[in-house]
Amino acid sequence: MNSEFTIAVHCLIILAGAPEQIWNSETLAGKVHTHPARVRKIMSLLRRNCLIRTKEGLGGGYRLACDPETCSLAEIYRMTSCSALKLNWCSDSDDKTGKAESSGIRLALERTFSGAEHVLEKYLSKQSIGSLLRELQGESGTEISAAKSLSEK
């Protein structure tokens, strides 16, 4: 899992917490502690996948376009981190003597990581932006209220 997933989920929760508010990249970046350009890149991905809408120009920004209850974390994971557990290092590239052993290890690791990713996606499919928002509101309703009041300034 990469940080794009975390940033995307965080931004979507913020948008879901204040659905009528238009959020700019600078404000979102401050909330997720990253650079506005990185937020814009991730929000562009979310827009291409119809999870958010954008408003151009002065007073522009982002607004939620999906139902937070049906926007699963698995969907966001597939957009931002698909195959994050995929093996990207090949141990047999320089190994001329033990190719069969290295190839077997690689296949075993690929099966293991593929299985782990399947379990992760299955778990994430049971979680939604709406369920996380409700959890946050239940634990600290002030966080979402604070987000709304900051957006009104």
C-alpha positions as protocol buffer text, in pm:
chain_id: "A"
residue {
  index: 1
  type: MET
  ca { x: 0 y: 0 z: 0 }
}
residue {
  index: 2
  type: ASN
  ca { x: 137 y: 339 z: -88 }
}
residue {
  index: 3
  type: SER
  ca { x: 81 y: 687 z: 49 }
}
residue {
  index: 4
  type: GLU
  ca { x: -139 y: 783 z: -248 }
}
residue {
  index: 5
  type: PHE
  ca { x: -404 y: 548 z: -108 }
}
residue {
  index: 6
  type: THR
  ca { x: -384 y: 709 z: 235 }
}
residue {
  index: 7
  type: ILE
  ca { x: -397 y: 1062 z: 93 }
}
residue {
  index: 8
  type: ALA
  ca { x: -689 y: 974 z: -136 }
}
residue {
  index: 9
  type: VAL
  ca { x: -890 y: 822 z: 150 }
}
residue {
  index: 10
  type: HIS
  ca { x: -810 y: 1115 z: 380 }
}
residue {
  index: 11
  type: CYS
  ca { x: -918 y: 1369 z: 116 }
}
residue {
  index: 12
  type: LEU
  ca { x: -1239 y: 1179 z: 38 }
}
residue {
  index: 13
  type: ILE
  ca { x: -1330 y: 1166 z: 408 }
}
residue {
  index: 14
  type: ILE
  ca { x: -1278 y: 1542 z: 431 }
}
residue {
  index: 15
  type: LEU
  ca { x: -1496 y: 1599 z: 124 }
}
residue {
  index: 16
  type: ALA
  ca { x: -1763 y: 1364 z: 258 }
}
residue {
  index: 17
  type: GLY
  ca { x: -1761 y: 1543 z: 593 }
}
residue {
  index: 18
  type: ALA
  ca { x: -1854 y: 1874 z: 428 }
}
residue {
  index: 19
  type: PRO
  ca { x: -2035 y: 1775 z: 106 }
}
residue {
  index: 20
  type: GLU
  ca { x: -2149 y: 2126 z: 12 }
}
residue {
  index: 21
  type: GLN
  ca { x: -1803 y: 2278 z: 56 }
}
residue {
  index: 22
  type: ILE
  ca { x: -1557 y: 2323 z: -230 }
}
residue {
  index: 23
  type: TRP
  ca { x: -1206 y: 2241 z: -111 }
}
residue {
  index: 24
  type: ASN
  ca { x: -892 y: 2371 z: -279 }
}
residue {
  index: 25
  type: SER
  ca { x: -567 y: 2174 z: -301 }
}
residue {
  index: 26
  type: GLU
  ca { x: -383 y: 2401 z: -58 }
}
residue {
  index: 27
  type: THR
  ca { x: -640 y: 2349 z: 218 }
}
residue {
  index: 28
  type: LEU
  ca { x: -653 y: 1973 z: 159 }
}
residue {
  index: 29
  type: ALA
  ca { x: -273 y: 1956 z: 150 }
}
residue {
  index: 30
  type: GLY
  ca { x: -259 y: 2126 z: 489 }
}
residue {
  index: 31
  type: LYS
  ca { x: -498 y: 1871 z: 633 }
}
residue {
  index: 32
  type: VAL
  ca { x: -313 y: 1567 z: 495 }
}
residue {
  index: 33
  type: HIS
  ca { x: 35 y: 1715 z: 550 }
}
residue {
  index: 34
  type: THR
  ca { x: 163 y: 1695 z: 195 }
}
residue {
  index: 35
  type: HIS
  ca { x: 236 y: 1927 z: -97 }
}
residue {
  index: 36
  type: PRO
  ca { x: -59 y: 2076 z: -290 }
}
residue {
  index: 37
  type: ALA
  ca { x: 85 y: 1944 z: -619 }
}
residue {
  index: 38
  type: ARG
  ca { x: 67 y: 1590 z: -480 }
}
residue {
  index: 39
  type: VAL
  ca { x: -293 y: 1646 z: -373 }
}
residue {
  index: 40
  type: ARG
  ca { x: -377 y: 1776 z: -723 }
}
residue {
  index: 41
  type: LYS
  ca { x: -225 y: 1464 z: -881 }
}
residue {
  index: 42
  type: ILE
  ca { x: -426 y: 1231 z: -658 }
}
residue {
  index: 43
  type: MET
  ca { x: -745 y: 1436 z: -697 }
}
residue {
  index: 44
  type: SER
  ca { x: -701 y: 1418 z: -1075 }
}
residue {
  index: 45
  type: LEU
  ca { x: -702 y: 1039 z: -1048 }
}
residue {
  index: 46
  type: LEU
  ca { x: -1015 y: 1049 z: -830 }
}
residue {
  index: 47
  type: ARG
  ca { x: -1184 y: 1283 z: -1080 }
}
residue {
  index: 48
  type: ARG
  ca { x: -1103 y: 1053 z: -1375 }
}
residue {
  index: 49
  type: ASN
  ca { x: -1273 y: 775 z: -1177 }
}
residue {
  index: 50
  type: CYS
  ca { x: -1581 y: 991 z: -1105 }
}
residue {
  index: 51
  type: LEU
  ca { x: -1535 y: 1003 z: -727 }
}
residue {
  index: 52
  type: ILE
  ca { x: -1501 y: 1382 z: -717 }
}
residue {
  index: 53
  type: ARG
  ca { x: -1603 y: 1684 z: -923 }
}
residue {
  index: 54
  type: THR
  ca { x: -1388 y: 1987 z: -985 }
}
residue {
  index: 55
  type: LYS
  ca { x: -1468 y: 2353 z: -1023 }
}
residue {
  index: 56
  type: GLU
  ca { x: -1218 y: 2557 z: -1223 }
}
residue {
  index: 57
  type: GLY
  ca { x: -1111 y: 2914 z: -1162 }
}
residue {
  index: 58
  type: LEU
  ca { x: -1139 y: 3152 z: -871 }
}
residue {
  index: 59
  type: GLY
  ca { x: -1307 y: 2980 z: -578 }
}
residue {
  index: 60
  type: GLY
  ca { x: -1253 y: 2648 z: -751 }
}
residue {
  index: 61
  type: GLY
  ca { x: -1163 y: 2319 z: -598 }
}
residue {
  index: 62
  type: TYR
  ca { x: -1300 y: 1975 z: -528 }
}
residue {
  index: 63
  type: ARG
  ca { x: -1633 y: 1834 z: -418 }
}
residue {
  index: 64
  type: LEU
  ca { x: -1743 y: 1475 z: -360 }
}
residue {
  index: 65
  type: ALA
  ca { x: -1925 y: 1323 z: -659 }
}
residue {
  index: 66
  type: CYS
  ca { x: -1988 y: 973 z: -524 }
}
residue {
  index: 67
  type: ASP
  ca { x: -2202 y: 825 z: -251 }
}
residue {
  index: 68
  type: PRO
  ca { x: -1965 y: 783 z: 46 }
}
residue {
  index: 69
  type: GLU
  ca { x: -2156 y: 471 z: 155 }
}
residue {
  index: 70
  type: THR
  ca { x: -2085 y: 288 z: -171 }
}
residue {
  index: 71
  type: CYS
  ca { x: -1731 y: 419 z: -225 }
}
residue {
  index: 72
  type: SER
  ca { x: -1532 y: 124 z: -97 }
}
residue {
  index: 73
  type: LEU
  ca { x: -1173 y: 141 z: 16 }
}
residue {
  index: 74
  type: ALA
  ca { x: -1103 y: -151 z: -219 }
}
residue {
  index: 75
  type: GLU
  ca { x: -1208 y: 66 z: -514 }
}
residue {
  index: 76
  type: ILE
  ca { x: -970 y: 341 z: -401 }
}
residue {
  index: 77
  type: TYR
  ca { x: -695 y: 87 z: -336 }
}
residue {
  index: 78
  type: ARG
  ca { x: -727 y: -51 z: -690 }
}
residue {
  index: 79
  type: MET
  ca { x: -705 y: 304 z: -832 }
}
residue {
  index: 80
  type: THR
  ca { x: -401 y: 409 z: -633 }
}
residue {
  index: 81
  type: SER
  ca { x: -213 y: 98 z: -527 }
}
residue {
  index: 82
  type: CYS
  ca { x: -315 y: -194 z: -745 }
}
residue {
  index: 83
  type: SER
  ca { x: -65 y: -475 z: -708 }
}
residue {
  index: 84
  type: ALA
  ca { x: 123 y: -291 z: -436 }
}
residue {
  index: 85
  type: LEU
  ca { x: 230 y: -627 z: -299 }
}
residue {
  index: 86
  type: LYS
  ca { x: 351 y: -747 z: -639 }
}
residue {
  index: 87
  type: LEU
  ca { x: 707 y: -870 z: -637 }
}
residue {
  index: 88
  type: ASN
  ca { x: 919 y: -611 z: -817 }
}
residue {
  index: 89
  type: TRP
  ca { x: 1261 y: -752 z: -747 }
}
residue {
  index: 90
  type: CYS
  ca { x: 1393 y: -1041 z: -948 }
}
residue {
  index: 91
  type: SER
  ca { x: 1645 y: -1244 z: -751 }
}
residue {
  index: 92
  type: ASP
  ca { x: 1751 y: -1451 z: -1054 }
}
residue {
  index: 93
  type: SER
  ca { x: 1862 y: -1165 z: -1280 }
}
residue {
  index: 94
  type: ASP
  ca { x: 2233 y: -1208 z: -1192 }
}
residue {
  index: 95
  type: ASP
  ca { x: 2219 y: -1564 z: -1062 }
}
residue {
  index: 96
  type: LYS
  ca { x: 2353 y: -1796 z: -1334 }
}
residue {
  index: 97
  type: THR
  ca { x: 2395 y: -2103 z: -1117 }
}
residue {
  index: 98
  type: GLY
  ca { x: 2069 y: -2139 z: -928 }
}
residue {
  index: 99
  type: LYS
  ca { x: 1805 y: -2029 z: -1179 }
}
residue {
  index: 100
  type: ALA
  ca { x: 1564 y: -2311 z: -1096 }
}
residue {
  index: 101
  type: GLU
  ca { x: 1586 y: -2239 z: -724 }
}
residue {
  index: 102
  type: SER
  ca { x: 1550 y: -1862 z: -775 }
}
residue {
  index: 103
  type: SER
  ca { x: 1260 y: -1911 z: -1014 }
}
residue {
  index: 104
  type: GLY
  ca { x: 1086 y: -2137 z: -760 }
}
residue {
  index: 105
  type: ILE
  ca { x: 1134 y: -1880 z: -485 }
}
residue {
  index: 106
  type: ARG
  ca { x: 999 y: -1607 z: -710 }
}
residue {
  index: 107
  type: LEU
  ca { x: 687 y: -1811 z: -795 }
}
residue {
  index: 108
  type: ALA
  ca { x: 628 y: -1897 z: -429 }
}
residue {
  index: 109
  type: LEU
  ca { x: 658 y: -1530 z: -332 }
}
residue {
  index: 110
  type: GLU
  ca { x: 428 y: -1421 z: -615 }
}
residue {
  index: 111
  type: ARG
  ca { x: 161 y: -1668 z: -499 }
}
residue {
  index: 112
  type: THR
  ca { x: 200 y: -1553 z: -139 }
}
residue {
  index: 113
  type: PHE
  ca { x: 179 y: -1183 z: -223 }
}
residue {
  index: 114
  type: SER
  ca { x: -110 y: -1237 z: -462 }
}
residue {
  index: 115
  type: GLY
  ca { x: -302 y: -1420 z: -189 }
}
residue {
  index: 116
  type: ALA
  ca { x: -225 y: -1146 z: 63 }
}
residue {
  index: 117
  type: GLU
  ca { x: -343 y: -879 z: -179 }
}
residue {
  index: 118
  type: HIS
  ca { x: -665 y: -1071 z: -239 }
}
residue {
  index: 119
  type: VAL
  ca { x: -732 y: -1087 z: 137 }
}
residue {
  index: 120
  type: LEU
  ca { x: -653 y: -715 z: 172 }
}
residue {
  index: 121
  type: GLU
  ca { x: -890 y: -618 z: -111 }
}
residue {
  index: 122
  type: LYS
  ca { x: -1163 y: -837 z: 35 }
}
residue {
  index: 123
  type: TYR
  ca { x: -1126 y: -664 z: 373 }
}
residue {
  index: 124
  type: LEU
  ca { x: -1115 y: -317 z: 216 }
}
residue {
  index: 125
  type: SER
  ca { x: -1430 y: -393 z: 14 }
}
residue {
  index: 126
  type: LYS
  ca { x: -1621 y: -408 z: 344 }
}
residue {
  index: 127
  type: GLN
  ca { x: -1510 y: -55 z: 439 }
}
residue {
  index: 128
  type: SER
  ca { x: -1636 y: 265 z: 277 }
}
residue {
  index: 129
  type: ILE
  ca { x: -1568 y: 634 z: 300 }
}
residue {
  index: 130
  type: GLY
  ca { x: -1906 y: 662 z: 474 }
}
residue {
  index: 131
  type: SER
  ca { x: -1822 y: 396 z: 732 }
}
residue {
  index: 132
  type: LEU
  ca { x: -1491 y: 567 z: 813 }
}
residue {
  index: 133
  type: LEU
  ca { x: -1665 y: 905 z: 836 }
}
residue {
  index: 134
  type: ARG
  ca { x: -1923 y: 762 z: 1078 }
}
residue {
  index: 135
  type: GLU
  ca { x: -1643 y: 607 z: 1283 }
}
residue {
  index: 136
  type: LEU
  ca { x: -1464 y: 943 z: 1303 }
}
residue {
  index: 137
  type: GLN
  ca { x: -1782 y: 1127 z: 1392 }
}
residue {
  index: 138
  type: GLY
  ca { x: -1856 y: 873 z: 1663 }
}
residue {
  index: 139
  type: GLU
  ca { x: -1508 y: 895 z: 1813 }
}
residue {
  index: 140
  type: SER
  ca { x: -1461 y: 1270 z: 1778 }
}
residue {
  index: 141
  type: GLY
  ca { x: -1742 y: 1462 z: 1618 }
}
residue {
  index: 142
  type: THR
  ca { x: -1530 y: 1771 z: 1672 }
}
residue {
  index: 143
  type: GLU
  ca { x: -1282 y: 1675 z: 1399 }
}
residue {
  index: 144
  type: ILE
  ca { x: -1547 y: 1683 z: 1127 }
}
residue {
  index: 145
  type: SER
  ca { x: -1707 y: 1992 z: 1276 }
}
residue {
  index: 146
  type: ALA
  ca { x: -1368 y: 2160 z: 1282 }
}
residue {
  index: 147
  type: ALA
  ca { x: -1319 y: 2071 z: 916 }
}
residue {
  index: 148
  type: LYS
  ca { x: -1651 y: 2234 z: 832 }
}
residue {
  index: 149
  type: SER
  ca { x: -1575 y: 2550 z: 1026 }
}
residue {
  index: 150
  type: LEU
  ca { x: -1232 y: 2583 z: 862 }
}
residue {
  index: 151
  type: SER
  ca { x: -1389 y: 2549 z: 519 }
}
residue {
  index: 152
  type: GLU
  ca { x: -1630 y: 2833 z: 593 }
}
residue {
  index: 153
  type: LYS
  ca { x: -1348 y: 3083 z: 653 }
}
